[in-house]
Amino acid sequence: MKTEFVKPAVVDRKWFVIDAEGKVLGRVAARAASIVRGKEKAVYAPHQEVGDFVVVINAGKIVVTGRKAQQKLYYRHSGYVGGLKSDTYEKLAARHPSAPLELAIKGMLPKGPLGRKLLNNVKVYAGAEHPHAAQNPTAIDL
């Protein structure tokens, strides 16, 4: 078998907008990651950037099920000895309303240079306003 390489000129890259208000965090993140990777296209290649662009609005109004708001922890490290910090979902969402969704999408993308490149194709906004109206994004219902 030969590895197929898709030419960038062949790939038709579109813009999509997802309204996350009242939606479950993991379901929105999974759908956004799938679209960004290009898994919903016929020309999908796991080692190439063939996916579309995704704009997620109202990320501050996303919901989590059960007691995750109090129990789910997000970790970060300062780089110093004993510098491990943790925040619950509530504290992180209060400080940065779009951060939980961004971290969820990041965790669903491949690790390494390709994943970092794909993460640039996701735009997450806490409110309903976004500066990508010129791209004429198509709305997606979940």
N, CA, C and O atoms as a GROMACS GRO file, in nm:
protein
  568
    1MET      N    1   0.083  -0.118   0.000
    1MET     CA    2   0.000   0.000   0.000
    1MET      C    3   0.088   0.124   0.000
    1MET      O    4   0.194   0.128   0.062
    2LYS      N    5   0.041   0.224  -0.070
    2LYS     CA    6   0.112   0.350  -0.075
    2LYS      C    7   0.041   0.453   0.012
    2LYS      O    8  -0.081   0.450   0.028
    3THR      N    9   0.119   0.542   0.069
    3THR     CA   10   0.062   0.652   0.146
    3THR      C   11   0.008   0.757   0.051
    3THR      O   12   0.079   0.803  -0.038
    4GLU      N   13  -0.116   0.793   0.070
    4GLU     CA   14  -0.178   0.895  -0.014
    4GLU      C   15  -0.149   1.033   0.042
    4GLU      O   16  -0.165   1.057   0.162
    5PHE      N   17  -0.107   1.124  -0.044
    5PHE     CA   18  -0.085   1.262  -0.006
    5PHE      C   19  -0.184   1.349  -0.082
    5PHE      O   20  -0.190   1.345  -0.205
    6VAL      N   21  -0.260   1.426  -0.008
    6VAL     CA   22  -0.359   1.514  -0.067
    6VAL      C   23  -0.294   1.649  -0.094
    6VAL      O   24  -0.232   1.708  -0.006
    7LYS      N   25  -0.310   1.699  -0.216
    7LYS     CA   26  -0.254   1.830  -0.250
    7LYS      C   27  -0.338   1.938  -0.184
    7LYS      O   28  -0.461   1.930  -0.186
    8PRO      N   29  -0.276   2.039  -0.126
    8PRO     CA   30  -0.353   2.146  -0.060
    8PRO      C   31  -0.451   2.218  -0.152
    8PRO      O   32  -0.553   2.268  -0.106
    9ALA      N   33  -0.421   2.223  -0.282
    9ALA     CA   34  -0.511   2.290  -0.376
    9ALA      C   35  -0.641   2.212  -0.396
    9ALA      O   36  -0.743   2.270  -0.432
   10VAL      N   37  -0.638   2.081  -0.372
   10VAL     CA   38  -0.755   1.996  -0.390
   10VAL      C   39  -0.853   2.011  -0.274
   10VAL      O   40  -0.973   1.994  -0.291
   11VAL      N   41  -0.801   2.041  -0.157
   11VAL     CA   42  -0.883   2.046  -0.036
   11VAL      C   43  -0.966   2.174  -0.034
   11VAL      O   44  -0.912   2.284  -0.042
   12ASP      N   45  -1.096   2.159  -0.022
   12ASP     CA   46  -1.187   2.273  -0.010
   12ASP      C   47  -1.214   2.293   0.138
   12ASP      O   48  -1.285   2.214   0.200
   13ARG      N   49  -1.156   2.398   0.196
   13ARG     CA   50  -1.167   2.421   0.340
   13ARG      C   51  -1.275   2.523   0.367
   13ARG      O   52  -1.270   2.635   0.316
   14LYS      N   53  -1.373   2.484   0.448
   14LYS     CA   54  -1.488   2.569   0.478
   14LYS      C   55  -1.480   2.617   0.622
   14LYS      O   56  -1.397   2.572   0.701
   15TRP      N   57  -1.569   2.709   0.656
   15TRP     CA   58  -1.581   2.762   0.791
   15TRP      C   59  -1.715   2.719   0.848
   15TRP      O   60  -1.817   2.726   0.780
   16PHE      N   61  -1.714   2.674   0.974
   16PHE     CA   62  -1.835   2.633   1.043
   16PHE      C   63  -1.844   2.707   1.175
   16PHE      O   64  -1.742   2.741   1.235
   17VAL      N   65  -1.966   2.731   1.221
   17VAL     CA   66  -1.988   2.794   1.351
   17VAL      C   67  -2.077   2.702   1.433
   17VAL      O   68  -2.178   2.651   1.385
   18ILE      N   69  -2.037   2.682   1.558
   18ILE     CA   70  -2.112   2.598   1.652
   18ILE      C   71  -2.155   2.686   1.769
   18ILE      O   72  -2.072   2.750   1.832
   19ASP      N   73  -2.285   2.687   1.796
   19ASP     CA   74  -2.336   2.760   1.913
   19ASP      C   75  -2.339   2.662   2.030
   19ASP      O   76  -2.417   2.567   2.029
   20ALA      N   77  -2.254   2.686   2.130
   20ALA     CA   78  -2.238   2.592   2.241
   20ALA      C   79  -2.330   2.620   2.358
   20ALA      O   80  -2.318   2.554   2.462
   21GLU      N   81  -2.419   2.714   2.346
   21GLU     CA   82  -2.506   2.751   2.458
   21GLU      C   83  -2.597   2.634   2.496
   21GLU      O   84  -2.676   2.586   2.414
   22GLY      N   85  -2.586   2.589   2.621
   22GLY     CA   86  -2.668   2.480   2.672
   22GLY      C   87  -2.625   2.342   2.627
   22GLY      O   88  -2.693   2.244   2.659
   23LYS      N   89  -2.516   2.330   2.554
   23LYS     CA   90  -2.467   2.201   2.506
   23LYS      C   91  -2.367   2.142   2.604
   23LYS      O   92  -2.308   2.215   2.684
   24VAL      N   93  -2.347   2.011   2.598
   24VAL     CA   94  -2.254   1.941   2.686
   24VAL      C   95  -2.111   1.959   2.633
   24VAL      O   96  -2.086   1.949   2.513
   25LEU      N   97  -2.019   1.986   2.724
   25LEU     CA   98  -1.880   2.018   2.690
   25LEU      C   99  -1.816   1.914   2.599
   25LEU      O  100  -1.762   1.949   2.494
   26GLY      N  101  -1.820   1.788   2.636
   26GLY     CA  102  -1.752   1.684   2.560
   26GLY      C  103  -1.809   1.662   2.422
   26GLY      O  104  -1.735   1.630   2.329
   27ARG      N  105  -1.939   1.678   2.407
   27ARG     CA  106  -2.003   1.657   2.276
   27ARG      C  107  -1.965   1.767   2.179
   27ARG      O  108  -1.941   1.741   2.061
   28VAL      N  109  -1.959   1.889   2.226
   28VAL     CA  110  -1.918   2.001   2.140
   28VAL      C  111  -1.771   1.985   2.102
   28VAL      O  112  -1.734   2.005   1.986
   29ALA      N  113  -1.687   1.949   2.199
   29ALA     CA  114  -1.544   1.935   2.173
   29ALA      C  115  -1.516   1.822   2.075
   29ALA      O  116  -1.431   1.836   1.987
   30ALA      N  117  -1.587   1.710   2.088
   30ALA     CA  118  -1.566   1.596   1.998
   30ALA      C  119  -1.605   1.632   1.855
   30ALA      O  120  -1.534   1.596   1.761
   31ARG      N  121  -1.716   1.701   1.839
   31ARG     CA  122  -1.760   1.738   1.704
   31ARG      C  123  -1.664   1.840   1.643
   31ARG      O  124  -1.632   1.830   1.524
   32ALA      N  125  -1.619   1.937   1.721
   32ALA     CA  126  -1.525   2.037   1.670
   32ALA      C  127  -1.392   1.973   1.631
   32ALA      O  128  -1.336   2.006   1.527
   33ALA      N  129  -1.342   1.882   1.713
   33ALA     CA  130  -1.216   1.815   1.683
   33ALA      C  131  -1.227   1.729   1.557
   33ALA      O  132  -1.133   1.723   1.478
   34SER      N  133  -1.340   1.665   1.538
   34SER     CA  134  -1.362   1.582   1.420
   34SER      C  135  -1.362   1.666   1.293
   34SER      O  136  -1.304   1.627   1.192
   35ILE      N  137  -1.427   1.782   1.298
   35ILE     CA  138  -1.434   1.870   1.181
   35ILE      C  139  -1.296   1.928   1.151
   35ILE      O  140  -1.257   1.936   1.035
   36VAL      N  141  -1.223   1.969   1.254
   36VAL     CA  142  -1.091   2.028   1.234
   36VAL      C  143  -0.992   1.927   1.177
   36VAL      O  144  -0.907   1.962   1.095
   37ARG      N  145  -1.003   1.802   1.218
   37ARG     CA  146  -0.915   1.699   1.164
   37ARG      C  147  -0.949   1.663   1.021
   37ARG      O  148  -0.862   1.617   0.947
   38GLY      N  149  -1.074   1.684   0.981
   38GLY     CA  150  -1.115   1.650   0.845
   38GLY      C  151  -1.171   1.511   0.833
   38GLY      O  152  -1.179   1.457   0.723
   39LYS      N  153  -1.210   1.450   0.945
   39LYS     CA  154  -1.259   1.313   0.944
   39LYS      C  155  -1.392   1.298   0.870
   39LYS      O  156  -1.431   1.187   0.835
   40GLU      N  157  -1.461   1.408   0.848
   40GLU     CA  158  -1.590   1.402   0.782
   40GLU      C  159  -1.578   1.425   0.631
   40GLU      O  160  -1.678   1.444   0.563
   41LYS      N  161  -1.457   1.424   0.580
   41LYS     CA  162  -1.433   1.446   0.438
   41LYS      C  163  -1.387   1.317   0.370
   41LYS      O  164  -1.334   1.227   0.434
   42ALA      N  165  -1.408   1.311   0.239
   42ALA     CA  166  -1.366   1.194   0.162
   42ALA      C  167  -1.214   1.191   0.144
   42ALA      O  168  -1.157   1.085   0.121
   43VAL      N  169  -1.149   1.306   0.153
   43VAL     CA  170  -1.004   1.313   0.130
   43VAL      C  171  -0.926   1.310   0.261
   43VAL      O  172  -0.812   1.357   0.265
   44TYR      N  173  -0.984   1.256   0.367
   44TYR     CA  174  -0.918   1.254   0.499
   44TYR      C  175  -0.786   1.180   0.495
   44TYR      O  176  -0.776   1.070   0.442
   45ALA      N  177  -0.685   1.243   0.551
   45ALA     CA  178  -0.554   1.181   0.568
   45ALA      C  179  -0.509   1.212   0.710
   45ALA      O  180  -0.501   1.329   0.747
   46PRO      N  181  -0.480   1.108   0.792
   46PRO     CA  182  -0.450   1.134   0.932
   46PRO      C  183  -0.320   1.211   0.956
   46PRO      O  184  -0.300   1.264   1.065
   47HIS      N  185  -0.233   1.218   0.856
   47HIS     CA  186  -0.105   1.284   0.874
   47HIS      C  187  -0.099   1.422   0.809
   47HIS      O  188   0.007   1.485   0.805
   48GLN      N  189  -0.215   1.471   0.757
   48GLN     CA  190  -0.217   1.599   0.689
   48GLN      C  191  -0.326   1.689   0.744
   48GLN      O  192  -0.421   1.643   0.807
   49GLU      N  193  -0.311   1.819   0.719
   49GLU     CA  194  -0.410   1.916   0.761
   49GLU      C  195  -0.509   1.935   0.646
   49GLU      O  196  -0.486   2.014   0.554
   50VAL      N  197  -0.621   1.860   0.650
   50VAL     CA  198  -0.722   1.868   0.545
   50VAL      C  199  -0.857   1.913   0.598
   50VAL      O  200  -0.954   1.918   0.523
   51GLY      N  201  -0.864   1.944   0.726
   51GLY     CA  202  -0.991   1.977   0.790
   51GLY      C  203  -1.036   2.119   0.765
   51GLY      O  204  -0.969   2.198   0.698
   52ASP      N  205  -1.151   2.151   0.822
   52ASP     CA  206  -1.212   2.282   0.806
   52ASP      C  207  -1.182   2.368   0.929
   52ASP      O  208  -1.118   2.324   1.024
   53PHE      N  209  -1.230   2.492   0.924
   53PHE     CA  210  -1.216   2.585   1.035
   53PHE      C  211  -1.344   2.583   1.117
   53PHE      O  212  -1.454   2.572   1.061
   54VAL      N  213  -1.331   2.593   1.249
   54VAL     CA  214  -1.447   2.590   1.338
   54VAL      C  215  -1.444   2.712   1.429
   54VAL      O  216  -1.342   2.742   1.491
   55VAL      N  217  -1.557   2.781   1.436
   55VAL     CA  218  -1.575   2.892   1.528
   55VAL      C  219  -1.680   2.848   1.629
   55VAL      O  220  -1.793   2.816   1.592
   56VAL      N  221  -1.644   2.847   1.757
   56VAL     CA  222  -1.737   2.809   1.863
   56VAL      C  223  -1.774   2.936   1.940
   56VAL      O  224  -1.688   3.005   1.993
   57ILE      N  225  -1.905   2.964   1.945
   57ILE     CA  226  -1.952   3.082   2.017
   57ILE      C  227  -2.029   3.039   2.141
   57ILE      O  228  -2.073   2.924   2.151
   58ASN      N  229  -2.045   3.130   2.234
   58ASN     CA  230  -2.114   3.106   2.361
   58ASN      C  231  -2.048   2.994   2.442
   58ASN      O  232  -2.118   2.915   2.506
   59ALA      N  233  -1.917   2.986   2.439
   59ALA     CA  234  -1.845   2.884   2.515
   59ALA      C  235  -1.859   2.905   2.665
   59ALA      O  236  -1.842   2.810   2.742
   60GLY      N  237  -1.889   3.025   2.707
   60GLY     CA  238  -1.909   3.053   2.849
   60GLY      C  239  -2.039   2.997   2.903
   60GLY      O  240  -2.058   2.988   3.024
   61LYS      N  241  -2.130   2.959   2.814
   61LYS     CA  242  -2.261   2.907   2.855
   61LYS      C  243  -2.271   2.757   2.833
   61LYS      O  244  -2.382   2.702   2.827
   62ILE      N  245  -2.158   2.690   2.822
   62ILE     CA  246  -2.156   2.545   2.804
   62ILE      C  247  -2.184   2.477   2.938
   62ILE      O  248  -2.156   2.535   3.043
   63VAL      N  249  -2.237   2.356   2.936
   63VAL     CA  250  -2.272   2.287   3.060
   63VAL      C  251  -2.190   2.158   3.073
   63VAL      O  252  -2.144   2.101   2.974
   64VAL      N  253  -2.174   2.116   3.197
   64VAL     CA  254  -2.114   1.986   3.226
   64VAL      C  255  -2.215   1.908   3.309
   64VAL      O  256  -2.293   1.966   3.384
   65THR      N  257  -2.214   1.776   3.294
   65THR     CA  258  -2.313   1.693   3.361
   65THR      C  259  -2.262   1.649   3.498
   65THR      O  260  -2.142   1.653   3.525
   66GLY      N  261  -2.354   1.606   3.581
   66GLY     CA  262  -2.318   1.553   3.712
   66GLY      C  263  -2.254   1.657   3.801
   66GLY      O  264  -2.293   1.774   3.800
   67ARG      N  265  -2.155   1.613   3.880
   67ARG     CA  266  -2.086   1.702   3.973
   67ARG      C  267  -1.949   1.745   3.921
   67ARG      O  268  -1.861   1.781   3.998
   68LYS      N  269  -1.933   1.740   3.788
   68LYS     CA  270  -1.804   1.775   3.730
   68LYS      C  271  -1.764   1.920   3.758
   68LYS      O  272  -1.645   1.951   3.766
   69ALA      N  273  -1.861   2.007   3.772
   69ALA     CA  274  -1.829   2.148   3.798
   69ALA      C  275  -1.748   2.164   3.927
   69ALA      O  276  -1.661   2.251   3.935
   70GLN      N  277  -1.776   2.081   4.028
   70GLN     CA  278  -1.702   2.089   4.153
   70GLN      C  279  -1.585   1.991   4.160
   70GLN      O  280  -1.490   2.015   4.233
   71GLN      N  281  -1.591   1.880   4.083
   71GLN     CA  282  -1.492   1.774   4.099
   71GLN      C  283  -1.385   1.768   3.991
   71GLN      O  284  -1.274   1.723   4.017
   72LYS      N  285  -1.416   1.814   3.869
   72LYS     CA  286  -1.319   1.805   3.760
   72LYS      C  287  -1.205   1.902   3.785
   72LYS      O  288  -1.228   2.020   3.812
   73LEU      N  289  -1.083   1.853   3.775
   73LEU     CA  290  -0.965   1.935   3.802
   73LEU      C  291  -0.884   1.959   3.675
   73LEU      O  292  -0.871   1.871   3.590
   74TYR      N  293  -0.830   2.078   3.665
   74TYR     CA  294  -0.739   2.116   3.557
   74TYR      C  295  -0.606   2.151   3.621
   74TYR      O  296  -0.600   2.231   3.714
   75TYR      N  297  -0.498   2.090   3.571
   75TYR     CA  298  -0.365   2.108   3.629
   75TYR      C  299  -0.279   2.194   3.539
   75TYR      O  300  -0.294   2.194   3.417
   76ARG      N  301  -0.186   2.268   3.602
   76ARG     CA  302  -0.083   2.340   3.531
   76ARG      C  303   0.041   2.341   3.621
   76ARG      O  304   0.030   2.325   3.743
   77HIS      N  305   0.157   2.359   3.562
   77HIS     CA  306   0.280   2.358   3.639
   77HIS      C  307   0.360   2.483   3.609
   77HIS      O  308   0.372   2.524   3.493
   78SER      N  309   0.414   2.545   3.713
   78SER     CA  310   0.487   2.670   3.697
   78SER      C  311   0.628   2.648   3.644
   78SER      O  312   0.691   2.741   3.594
   79GLY      N  313   0.678   2.526   3.655
   79GLY     CA  314   0.815   2.498   3.613
   79GLY      C  315   0.911   2.492   3.729
   79GLY      O  316   1.027   2.452   3.712
   80TYR      N  317   0.866   2.530   3.847
   80TYR     CA  318   0.949   2.524   3.967
   80TYR      C  319   0.913   2.401   4.050
   80TYR      O  320   0.807   2.342   4.032
   81VAL      N  321   1.003   2.364   4.140
   81VAL     CA  322   0.978   2.251   4.228
   81VAL      C  323   0.857   2.281   4.315
   81VAL      O  324   0.848   2.388   4.376
   82GLY      N  325   0.764   2.189   4.320
   82GLY     CA  326   0.643   2.209   4.398
   82GLY      C  327   0.546   2.305   4.333
   82GLY      O  328   0.458   2.359   4.400
   83GLY      N  329   0.559   2.328   4.203
   83GLY     CA  330   0.479   2.428   4.134
   83GLY      C  331   0.354   2.376   4.067
   83GLY      O  332   0.302   2.442   3.977
   84LEU      N  333   0.304   2.260   4.109
   84LEU     CA  334   0.183   2.205   4.049
   84LEU      C  335   0.061   2.276   4.107
   84LEU      O  336   0.039   2.275   4.228
   85LYS      N  337  -0.016   2.338   4.020
   85LYS     CA  338  -0.137   2.409   4.062
   85LYS      C  339  -0.258   2.338   4.002
   85LYS      O  340  -0.248   2.276   3.896
   86SER      N  341  -0.371   2.346   4.070
   86SER     CA  342  -0.492   2.285   4.017
   86SER      C  343  -0.610   2.378   4.040
   86SER      O  344  -0.614   2.454   4.137
   87ASP      N  345  -0.706   2.372   3.948
   87ASP     CA  346  -0.829   2.449   3.957
   87ASP      C  347  -0.946   2.356   3.925
   87ASP      O  348  -0.932   2.262   3.847
   88THR      N  349  -1.059   2.382   3.986
   88THR     CA  350  -1.179   2.308   3.949
   88THR      C  351  -1.237   2.372   3.823
   88THR      O  352  -1.195   2.480   3.781
   89TYR      N  353  -1.334   2.304   3.762
   89TYR     CA  354  -1.400   2.356   3.644
   89TYR      C  355  -1.464   2.491   3.673
   89TYR      O  356  -1.454   2.584   3.592
   90GLU      N  357  -1.528   2.503   3.789
   90GLU     CA  358  -1.594   2.629   3.826
   90GLU      C  359  -1.497   2.747   3.829
   90GLU      O  360  -1.525   2.853   3.773
   91LYS      N  361  -1.382   2.727   3.895
   91LYS     CA  362  -1.285   2.836   3.907
   91LYS      C  363  -1.224   2.872   3.772
   91LYS      O  364  -1.206   2.989   3.740
   92LEU      N  365  -1.192   2.770   3.692
   92LEU     CA  366  -1.134   2.795   3.561
   92LEU      C  367  -1.234   2.867   3.470
   92LEU      O  368  -1.197   2.961   3.400
   93ALA      N  369  -1.360   2.822   3.472
   93ALA     CA  370  -1.462   2.884   3.387
   93ALA      C  371  -1.493   3.026   3.432
   93ALA      O  372  -1.527   3.111   3.350
   94ALA      N  373  -1.481   3.053   3.562
   94ALA     CA  374  -1.504   3.188   3.611
   94ALA      C  375  -1.392   3.282   3.566
   94ALA      O  376  -1.417   3.398   3.535
   95ARG      N  377  -1.268   3.231   3.563
   95ARG     CA  378  -1.153   3.312   3.525
   95ARG      C  379  -1.142   3.329   3.374
   95ARG      O  380  -1.123   3.440   3.324
   96HIS      N  381  -1.154   3.217   3.300
   96HIS     CA  382  -1.145   3.215   3.154
   96HIS      C  383  -1.261   3.131   3.100
   96HIS      O  384  -1.248   3.009   3.093
   97PRO      N  385  -1.372   3.191   3.064
   97PRO     CA  386  -1.491   3.114   3.025
   97PRO      C  387  -1.471   3.019   2.907
   97PRO      O  388  -1.540   2.917   2.898
   98SER      N  389  -1.378   3.049   2.818
   98SER     CA  390  -1.359   2.962   2.702
   98SER      C  391  -1.251   2.857   2.723
   98SER      O  392  -1.235   2.769   2.639
   99ALA      N  393  -1.177   2.862   2.832
   99ALA     CA  394  -1.063   2.772   2.855
   99ALA      C  395  -1.101   2.624   2.865
   99ALA      O  396  -1.032   2.542   2.806
  100PRO      N  397  -1.209   2.586   2.937
  100PRO     CA  398  -1.240   2.443   2.944
  100PRO      C  399  -1.267   2.380   2.807
  100PRO      O  400  -1.226   2.267   2.782
  101LEU      N  401  -1.336   2.452   2.720
  101LEU     CA  402  -1.365   2.400   2.587
  101LEU      C  403  -1.238   2.392   2.503
  101LEU      O  404  -1.218   2.296   2.429
  102GLU      N  405  -1.153   2.493   2.513
  102GLU     CA  406  -1.027   2.491   2.438
  102GLU      C  407  -0.940   2.374   2.481
  102GLU      O  408  -0.880   2.306   2.397
  103LEU      N  409  -0.933   2.348   2.612
  103LEU     CA  410  -0.853   2.237   2.662
  103LEU      C  411  -0.912   2.102   2.622
  103LEU      O  412  -0.838   2.008   2.595
  104ALA      N  413  -1.045   2.093   2.618
  104ALA     CA  414  -1.110   1.968   2.577
  104ALA      C  415  -1.081   1.938   2.430
  104ALA      O  416  -1.053   1.824   2.394
  105ILE      N  417  -1.089   2.040   2.346
  105ILE     CA  418  -1.061   2.020   2.203
  105ILE      C  419  -0.914   1.986   2.184
  105ILE      O  420  -0.880   1.899   2.104
  106LYS      N  421  -0.826   2.054   2.256
  106LYS     CA  422  -0.682   2.028   2.245
  106LYS      C  423  -0.650   1.884   2.282
  106LYS      O  424  -0.565   1.821   2.218
  107GLY      N  425  -0.717   1.831   2.384
  107GLY     CA  426  -0.693   1.693   2.424
  107GLY      C  427  -0.741   1.590   2.325
  107GLY      O  428  -0.696   1.476   2.328
  108MET      N  429  -0.833   1.629   2.235
  108MET     CA  430  -0.887   1.537   2.136
  108MET      C  431  -0.813   1.543   2.003
  108MET      O  432  -0.843   1.466   1.911
  109LEU      N  433  -0.717   1.632   1.991
  109LEU     CA  434  -0.637   1.644   1.869
  109LEU      C  435  -0.507   1.567   1.886
  109LEU      O  436  -0.466   1.540   2.000
  110PRO      N  437  -0.439   1.530   1.775
  110PRO     CA  438  -0.314   1.456   1.789
  110PRO      C  439  -0.207   1.540   1.858
  110PRO      O  440  -0.207   1.663   1.850
  111LYS      N  441  -0.118   1.472   1.925
  111LYS     CA  442  -0.009   1.541   1.995
  111LYS      C  443   0.104   1.564   1.896
  111LYS      O  444   0.127   1.482   1.807
  112GLY      N  445   0.176   1.674   1.910
  112GLY     CA  446   0.288   1.703   1.823
  112GLY      C  447   0.260   1.820   1.731
  112GLY      O  448   0.164   1.895   1.752
  113PRO      N  449   0.343   1.837   1.628
  113PRO     CA  450   0.332   1.953   1.540
  113PRO      C  451   0.197   1.962   1.466
  113PRO      O  452   0.143   2.071   1.450
  114LEU      N  453   0.143   1.848   1.422
  114LEU     CA  454   0.016   1.850   1.352
  114LEU      C  455  -0.098   1.897   1.442
  114LEU      O  456  -0.182   1.975   1.400
  115GLY      N  457  -0.099   1.849   1.566
  115GLY     CA  458  -0.204   1.889   1.659
  115GLY      C  459  -0.197   2.037   1.692
  115GLY      O  460  -0.300   2.103   1.704
  116ARG      N  461  -0.077   2.090   1.707
  116ARG     CA  462  -0.061   2.233   1.734
  116ARG      C  463  -0.106   2.316   1.614
  116ARG      O  464  -0.163   2.424   1.631
  117LYS      N  465  -0.081   2.266   1.496
  117LYS     CA  466  -0.123   2.337   1.375
  117LYS      C  467  -0.275   2.333   1.362
  117LYS      O  468  -0.336   2.433   1.325
  118LEU      N  469  -0.336   2.219   1.392
  118LEU     CA  470  -0.481   2.206   1.383
  118LEU      C  471  -0.552   2.292   1.487
  118LEU      O  472  -0.662   2.341   1.462
  119LEU      N  473  -0.491   2.310   1.603
  119LEU     CA  474  -0.553   2.390   1.709
  119LEU      C  475  -0.569   2.536   1.667
  119LEU      O  476  -0.656   2.606   1.718
  120ASN      N  477  -0.485   2.581   1.573
  120ASN     CA  478  -0.498   2.718   1.522
  120ASN      C  479  -0.623   2.735   1.437
  120ASN      O  480  -0.665   2.848   1.411
  121ASN      N  481  -0.684   2.625   1.392
  121ASN     CA  482  -0.803   2.632   1.308
  121ASN      C  483  -0.931   2.634   1.390
  121ASN      O  484  -1.040   2.636   1.334
  122VAL      N  485  -0.919   2.633   1.523
  122VAL     CA  486  -1.035   2.640   1.612
  122VAL      C  487  -1.035   2.776   1.679
  122VAL      O  488  -0.936   2.816   1.740
  123LYS      N  489  -1.145   2.846   1.669
  123LYS     CA  490  -1.160   2.976   1.732
  123LYS      C  491  -1.273   2.965   1.834
  123LYS      O  492  -1.387   2.935   1.796
  124VAL      N  493  -1.244   2.989   1.961
  124VAL     CA  494  -1.342   2.975   2.068
  124VAL      C  495  -1.366   3.112   2.131
  124VAL      O  496  -1.273   3.181   2.169
  125TYR      N  497  -1.495   3.148   2.140
  125TYR     CA  498  -1.533   3.277   2.198
  125TYR      C  499  -1.636   3.255   2.308
  125TYR      O  500  -1.728   3.175   2.293
  126ALA      N  501  -1.619   3.327   2.418
  126ALA     CA  502  -1.708   3.311   2.533
  126ALA      C  503  -1.846   3.368   2.506
  126ALA      O  504  -1.945   3.318   2.559
  127GLY      N  505  -1.854   3.470   2.424
  127GLY     CA  506  -1.983   3.534   2.394
  127GLY      C  507  -2.034   3.497   2.256
  127GLY      O  508  -1.979   3.408   2.190
  128ALA      N  509  -2.139   3.566   2.213
  128ALA     CA  510  -2.201   3.536   2.085
  128ALA      C  511  -2.135   3.610   1.969
  128ALA      O  512  -2.162   3.578   1.853
  129GLU      N  513  -2.050   3.707   1.997
  129GLU     CA  514  -1.985   3.786   1.892
  129GLU      C  515  -1.855   3.719   1.848
  129GLU      O  516  -1.778   3.668   1.930
  130HIS      N  517  -1.831   3.722   1.716
  130HIS     CA  518  -1.704   3.671   1.664
  130HIS      C  519  -1.667   3.752   1.540
  130HIS      O  520  -1.755   3.798   1.468
  131PRO      N  521  -1.536   3.770   1.515
  131PRO     CA  522  -1.492   3.853   1.403
  131PRO      C  523  -1.478   3.778   1.270
  131PRO      O  524  -1.408   3.825   1.181
  132HIS      N  525  -1.542   3.662   1.256
  132HIS     CA  526  -1.524   3.580   1.136
  132HIS      C  527  -1.647   3.579   1.047
  132HIS      O  528  -1.670   3.483   0.974
  133ALA      N  529  -1.727   3.686   1.052
  133ALA     CA  530  -1.847   3.692   0.969
  133ALA      C  531  -1.812   3.703   0.821
  133ALA      O  532  -1.891   3.661   0.736
  134ALA      N  533  -1.696   3.758   0.787
  134ALA     CA  534  -1.656   3.772   0.648
  134ALA      C  535  -1.631   3.637   0.580
  134ALA      O  536  -1.641   3.625   0.458
  135GLN      N  537  -1.599   3.535   0.660
  135GLN     CA  538  -1.577   3.401   0.604
  135GLN      C  539  -1.709   3.329   0.576
  135GLN      O  540  -1.709   3.221   0.517
  136ASN      N  541  -1.821   3.388   0.617
  136ASN     CA  542  -1.954   3.332   0.595
  136ASN      C  543  -1.965   3.189   0.647
  136ASN      O  544  -1.989   3.097   0.568
  137PRO      N  545  -1.946   3.167   0.778
  137PRO     CA  546  -1.948   3.030   0.830
  137PRO      C  547  -2.087   2.969   0.829
  137PRO      O  548  -2.188   3.038   0.844
  138THR      N  549  -2.090   2.838   0.810
  138THR     CA  550  -2.215   2.763   0.811
  138THR      C  551  -2.244   2.716   0.953
  138THR      O  552  -2.155   2.666   1.022
  139ALA      N  553  -2.368   2.732   0.997
  139ALA     CA  554  -2.406   2.690   1.133
  139ALA      C  555  -2.424   2.539   1.138
  139ALA      O  556  -2.478   2.478   1.045
  140ILE      N  557  -2.378   2.479   1.248
  140ILE     CA  558  -2.391   2.335   1.270
  140ILE      C  559  -2.478   2.313   1.393
  140ILE      O  560  -2.455   2.374   1.497
  141ASP      N  561  -2.577   2.228   1.381
  141ASP     CA  562  -2.659   2.190   1.496
  141ASP      C  563  -2.607   2.059   1.552
  141ASP      O  564  -2.577   1.966   1.477
  142LEU      N  565  -2.598   2.051   1.683
  142LEU     CA  566  -2.553   1.927   1.747
  142LEU      C  567  -2.672   1.847   1.794
  142LEU      O  568  -2.654   1.739   1.851
   0.00000   0.00000   0.00000
